[in-house]
């Protein structure tokens, strides 16, 4: 079981329904009422994975070569880390988008994490700056120094994330894509590669000879630390899992009034993707958690379908918002705690959808969805002693959204319930769990 948590492969989605729900053909009923079948052929999936792996490995190899030639000490690792829905078994409709991290180090450079505060001197959870421990060290990295990666500020030396992204990784990426284009031209496999522009993400669209396209989003990720944690896989046993924590370059490239102008080119986000991946790996072999993961796919399909109407809630909600609610369901319903009892089990997807919709209703009423890994008072139950379990300040994911959309979203929920009529169950929801979510989790 522990090996699953170190697996680095794309995960074909497989839904789990209870035996009674199978007999009732609940999945077909849901697909008919939503107006969409969210499944896709496994052969199509394997083909898309094969293309993505080929393209990303080719780019990765060239990134490594170019880094070695042009930037002393910049070490790009020899594998990319698969993440997000395509790694978590949550893709719907078609295998058309894949996400990955590209781990890297600046070899031998000692860095210290420094908290980031806003203009009111309030701590911004999950965001940091990186300070060079000894200024004399930068002489060992002349190319990075010439590029402007190391910048003095208030007597300290910080990593300039904007320069690192635009002057270093963008140039490496340009070289890698040029090499990939040449290889595709000379090989029997013909692809057209179109580069996107959404810094700091490096994104591209791969167009096959038959016109089908696959998108790839990948992000350079500086390895910050790693920790080993005993994670409860069921009520009676835990397994040690090693988690790597990455820093993602998040320099501010648009107006943001709460962040000091002098800090905007130095921001990193402390990335929780290793822990997020584990949350959905915990669903494998566990029926209750698998019901929640299936409910998440159902909700993703529903939201995608309702966006075309448009529905106010569907317009607001992203895949990550829905996955965040799913993670709260997994934590509060399936991890042993004072909220749950051994005899209280999720009976199937209908009940999982009931919790999902109730949590969503509370989220939209309060106009608040706290980041699962920031300030979560129950996170220690599943990742005891972890870096993220020690963060006490919450962050509302809706703070990044248009306030008008957030305020209007609650009016779209009734239509969601109507579409899912007779396919979800709310009569037997655990009141302690619902109360905790409303009064503790959503208190920001």
C-alpha positions in Angstrom: 0.0 0.0 0.0 2.8 2.4 0.9 4.3 2.1 -2.6 1.1 3.7 -4.0 2.0 7.0 -2.3 5.3 7.2 -4.2 3.8 6.3 -7.6 4.5 8.9 -10.3 2.1 7.8 -13.1 -1.0 9.3 -14.6 -4.1 7.8 -13.0 -7.0 6.6 -15.1 -10.2 7.5 -13.3 -12.4 4.6 -12.0 -15.7 5.4 -10.3 -16.9 3.4 -7.2 -20.6 2.9 -6.4 -22.1 0.8 -3.7 -23.6 -2.6 -4.8 -27.1 -1.2 -4.3 -26.3 1.9 -6.5 -25.0 -0.5 -9.2 -28.3 -2.3 -9.1 -30.1 0.9 -9.5 -27.8 2.0 -12.3 -27.2 5.3 -10.4 -24.3 6.2 -12.7 -26.4 6.1 -15.8 -29.2 8.0 -14.1 -26.7 10.7 -13.1 -25.2 10.9 -16.5 -28.7 11.2 -18.1 -29.8 13.9 -15.7 -26.6 15.9 -16.0 -26.6 15.5 -19.8 -23.1 14.3 -20.0 -21.1 11.1 -19.8 -17.9 12.1 -17.9 -16.1 8.9 -18.9 -13.7 8.3 -21.7 -12.0 5.3 -23.4 -9.0 3.9 -21.6 -7.2 3.5 -24.9 -7.7 7.2 -25.6 -6.3 7.9 -22.2 -3.2 5.7 -22.8 -2.6 7.4 -26.1 -2.7 10.9 -24.5 -0.5 9.8 -21.7 2.0 8.4 -24.1 2.2 11.7 -26.1 2.5 13.8 -22.9 5.2 11.6 -21.5 7.2 11.7 -24.8 6.9 15.5 -25.1 7.6 16.3 -21.4 10.6 13.9 -21.2 12.1 15.4 -24.4 11.7 18.9 -23.0 13.0 17.9 -19.6 16.1 16.4 -21.2 16.8 19.5 -23.2 16.1 21.8 -20.1 18.7 19.8 -18.2 21.3 20.0 -21.0 20.8 23.8 -21.4 20.9 24.4 -17.7 24.2 22.5 -17.4 25.7 24.6 -20.3 24.5 28.0 -19.3 23.8 28.3 -15.6 26.4 26.9 -13.2 24.8 25.1 -10.2 21.2 25.1 -11.6 20.3 21.4 -11.4 17.0 20.3 -13.0 16.0 16.8 -11.9 15.6 13.9 -14.3 11.9 13.3 -13.8 8.8 15.5 -13.7 6.2 15.1 -10.9 2.8 14.3 -12.2 0.0 16.1 -10.4 -3.5 17.5 -10.4 -6.6 15.7 -11.8 -4.7 13.5 -14.3 -2.6 12.1 -11.4 -5.5 12.0 -8.9 -7.9 9.9 -10.9 -10.3 12.8 -11.3 -10.2 13.7 -15.0 -13.6 13.9 -16.7 -14.9 14.0 -20.3 -11.6 13.6 -22.2 -7.9 13.3 -21.4 -7.1 16.8 -22.7 -5.0 18.4 -20.0 -2.0 17.3 -17.9 -0.1 19.1 -15.1 3.4 18.5 -13.8 6.1 20.0 -11.7 9.7 20.2 -12.8 11.9 19.9 -9.6 15.1 21.8 -9.5 17.9 22.9 -7.1 20.5 25.6 -7.0 23.3 23.2 -5.9 25.0 24.0 -2.6 23.1 27.3 -2.1 21.9 27.7 1.4 18.5 29.5 1.6 16.3 30.5 4.4 12.6 30.9 4.2 11.3 34.3 5.2 7.6 35.0 6.0 5.8 37.4 3.6 3.6 40.1 5.0 1.2 42.5 3.3 1.2 46.3 3.5 -0.6 46.0 6.9 2.1 43.7 8.2 -0.3 40.8 8.3 1.3 37.4 7.6 0.3 35.9 4.2 -0.1 32.1 4.8 1.7 29.8 2.3 3.7 32.6 0.8 7.4 33.2 1.4 10.6 34.9 0.2 13.9 33.1 0.0 17.0 34.7 1.5 20.5 33.7 0.6 22.1 32.5 3.9 25.6 33.8 3.1 26.0 36.6 0.5 29.4 35.3 -0.5 27.9 32.1 -1.9 26.5 33.8 -5.0 30.0 34.1 -6.5 29.8 30.4 -7.2 26.9 31.1 -9.6 28.2 33.7 -12.0 25.6 33.2 -14.7 22.7 33.4 -12.3 24.3 36.5 -10.7 24.7 38.2 -14.1 21.1 37.5 -14.9 20.0 39.3 -11.8 18.6 36.3 -9.8 20.3 37.5 -6.6 19.1 40.9 -5.5 20.0 42.9 -2.4 17.1 44.3 -0.5 17.3 46.0 2.9 20.7 44.5 3.7 19.8 41.0 2.7 20.1 39.0 -0.5 16.8 37.5 -1.9 16.0 35.3 -4.9 14.3 37.4 -7.5 11.5 35.1 -8.8 10.6 37.2 -11.7 14.2 37.2 -13.1 14.6 33.5 -12.3 11.4 32.8 -14.3 11.7 35.2 -17.2 15.5 35.4 -17.7 16.5 31.9 -16.8 13.7 29.4 -17.2 12.1 31.2 -20.2 15.3 31.1 -22.1 15.8 27.4 -21.2 12.3 26.7 -22.3 12.7 28.5 -25.6 15.8 26.3 -26.4 14.0 23.1 -25.3 10.9 23.8 -27.5 13.2 24.6 -30.5 14.8 21.2 -30.0 11.5 19.5 -29.6 10.2 21.1 -32.8 13.2 19.8 -34.7 12.8 16.3 -33.4 9.1 16.2 -34.2 9.8 17.4 -37.8 12.3 14.6 -38.3 10.4 11.8 -36.6 7.6 9.6 -37.8 5.3 11.1 -35.1 4.2 14.5 -36.3 3.2 17.1 -33.6 2.6 20.8 -33.7 3.7 22.5 -30.5 2.1 25.8 -29.6 3.6 27.7 -26.7 1.3 29.5 -24.3 2.1 32.6 -22.2 0.8 32.4 -18.6 3.9 33.0 -16.5 5.1 31.6 -14.2 3.4 28.5 -15.6 5.0 27.1 -18.8 2.2 25.8 -20.9 1.8 24.5 -24.4 -0.7 22.8 -26.7 0.3 19.6 -28.6 -1.6 19.1 -31.8 -1.5 15.7 -33.4 -1.7 14.9 -37.1 -5.4 14.0 -36.8 -6.2 17.4 -35.3 -6.6 16.3 -31.7 -4.9 18.5 -29.1 -3.6 17.9 -25.6 -2.6 20.7 -23.2 0.4 20.5 -20.8 1.0 22.8 -17.9 4.2 22.5 -16.1 5.9 24.6 -13.4 9.5 24.8 -12.2 9.5 23.8 -8.6 12.4 24.5 -6.2 12.8 21.7 -3.6 12.5 23.4 -0.2 12.4 20.4 2.2 11.1 17.0 2.9 9.5 15.3 5.9 8.4 11.8 6.9 5.0 11.5 8.4 2.9 8.6 9.7 -0.4 8.9 7.8 -3.5 6.9 8.9 -4.7 4.8 6.0 -7.5 3.3 8.1 -8.9 3.2 11.6 -6.2 0.8 12.9 -3.0 1.5 10.9 -0.7 4.2 9.7 2.2 4.1 7.2 5.3 6.4 7.0 5.2 8.6 3.9 7.9 11.0 2.8 6.6 14.3 1.4 8.7 16.8 -0.6 7.7 20.4 -0.3 8.3 22.7 -3.3 8.5 26.5 -3.8 6.7 27.8 -6.9 7.6 31.2 -8.3 4.6 33.5 -7.8 5.9 37.0 -8.5 3.1 39.5 -8.9 2.6 40.5 -12.6 -0.6 42.5 -12.1 -1.9 45.1 -9.7 -2.2 43.7 -6.2 -2.9 46.4 -3.7 -2.3 44.4 -0.5 1.4 43.4 -1.3 4.2 46.0 -0.9 5.6 47.1 -4.3 9.1 46.2 -3.1 8.1 42.5 -2.4 6.3 41.7 -5.7 9.3 40.2 -7.5 10.4 38.0 -4.6 7.3 35.8 -3.8 7.2 32.0 -3.7 4.3 29.8 -2.9 4.9 26.9 -0.5 3.4 24.2 -2.6 1.2 21.4 -1.0 0.9 19.2 -4.1 2.6 16.2 -2.6 0.1 16.2 0.3 -2.8 16.8 -2.1 -1.8 13.9 -4.2 -1.7 11.7 -1.1 -5.3 12.7 -0.1 -6.6 11.1 -3.3 -4.2 8.2 -3.1 -5.9 7.4 0.2 -9.1 6.7 -1.7 -7.6 3.6 -3.4 -8.8 0.5 -1.6 -11.1 2.4 0.7 -14.7 2.4 -0.4 -15.9 5.4 1.6 -13.1 7.6 0.2 -13.7 6.2 -3.2 -17.3 7.3 -3.0 -16.2 10.8 -2.2 -13.7 10.8 -5.1 -16.6 9.6 -7.4 -18.9 12.3 -6.1 -16.2 14.9 -6.9 -16.1 13.7 -10.5 -19.9 13.9 -10.6 -19.8 17.5 -9.4 -17.0 18.4 -11.9 -19.2 17.0 -14.7 -22.2 18.9 -13.4 -20.3 22.2 -13.1 -18.9 21.9 -16.5 -22.3 21.2 -18.0 -24.0 24.1 -16.1 -21.4 26.6 -17.1 -22.9 26.8 -20.6 -26.3 28.1 -19.3 -24.7 29.9 -17.4 -25.3 28.9 -13.8 -24.0 31.4 -11.2 -22.4 28.7 -9.0 -20.9 26.9 -12.0 -19.4 30.1 -13.3 -17.5 30.6 -10.0 -16.4 27.1 -9.1 -13.2 25.7 -10.5 -11.9 22.1 -10.4 -9.6 23.0 -7.5 -12.6 24.4 -5.5 -14.4 21.1 -5.9 -11.3 19.1 -5.0 -10.9 21.2 -1.9 -14.5 20.3 -0.8 -13.7 16.7 -1.6 -10.6 16.8 0.6 -12.6 18.3 3.5 -15.1 15.4 3.1 -12.3 12.8 3.2 -10.8 14.4 6.3 -14.0 15.0 8.3 -15.9 11.8 7.3 -13.3 9.1 7.0 -10.3 9.9 9.3 -10.9 8.6 12.9 -11.7 11.5 15.2 -14.2 12.7 17.8 -16.5 13.7 14.9 -16.8 10.2 13.5 -17.6 6.8 14.9 -16.5 3.4 13.6 -20.1 2.3 13.0 -21.0 5.5 11.0 -20.0 4.6 7.4 -20.7 6.4 4.1 -23.2 4.2 2.4 -22.4 5.2 -1.1 -22.1 8.0 -3.7 -25.6 9.3 -2.9 -24.6 10.1 0.6 -21.2 11.4 -0.4 -23.1 13.8 -2.8 -25.3 14.8 0.0 -22.4 15.9 2.1 -20.7 17.5 -0.9 -23.8 19.6 -1.7 -24.4 20.5 2.0 -20.8 21.6 2.3 -21.0 23.6 -0.9 -24.2 25.2 0.2 -22.5 26.4 3.4 -19.5 27.6 1.4 -21.6 29.7 -0.9 -23.7 31.1 1.9 -20.6 32.3 3.8 -18.8 33.2 0.6 -15.8 31.4 2.0 -13.8 28.3 1.0 -10.6 28.0 3.1 -7.6 26.5 1.5 -7.4 22.9 2.8 -3.7 23.2 3.7 -3.6 26.6 5.3 -4.9 27.1 8.9 -6.9 23.8 8.8 -7.4 22.9 12.5 -8.0 19.3 11.7 -5.1 18.7 9.3 -3.0 17.2 12.1 -5.4 14.3 12.1 -4.2 13.1 8.7 -0.8 14.7 8.4 0.4 14.8 12.1 3.2 17.2 12.8 3.5 18.3 9.2 4.7 21.6 8.0 1.3 22.6 6.8 -0.5 21.4 10.0 1.5 24.1 11.9 0.2 27.0 9.9 -2.5 28.7 11.9 -3.8 31.4 9.5 -6.5 30.6 7.0 -6.8 31.7 3.4 -10.1 32.1 1.6 -9.7 30.7 -2.0 -12.5 33.0 -3.1 -10.4 36.1 -2.3 -8.8 35.6 -5.8 -12.3 35.7 -7.5 -14.5 38.4 -8.7 -16.5 39.5 -5.6 -19.7 39.9 -7.7 -19.4 36.2 -8.9 -18.8 35.0 -5.3 -21.9 36.9 -4.1 -24.1 35.6 -6.9 -23.0 31.9 -6.7 -25.4 30.9 -4.0 -28.3 31.5 -6.4 -27.0 28.8 -8.7 -27.2 26.0 -6.1 -30.9 25.2 -6.4 -30.5 24.3 -10.1 -27.7 22.0 -9.1 -29.9 20.2 -6.6 -32.7 20.0 -9.2 -30.4 18.4 -11.8 -29.2 15.8 -9.2 -32.8 15.2 -7.8 -33.2 11.7 -6.3 -29.5 11.1 -6.7 -28.2 12.5 -3.4 -29.1 11.7 0.2 -29.1 14.3 3.0 -31.4 12.8 5.7 -28.7 10.9 7.6 -25.9 13.4 7.5 -23.8 13.5 10.7 -24.8 16.8 12.4 -21.5 17.0 14.3 -19.6 17.0 11.0 -21.8 19.5 9.4 -21.7 21.8 12.4 -17.9 21.6 12.7 -17.6 22.4 9.0 -19.9 25.4 9.3 -18.7 26.8 12.6 -15.0 25.9 12.6 -13.8 25.2 9.1 -15.5 28.2 7.5 -14.5 30.6 10.2 -11.9 32.8 8.6 
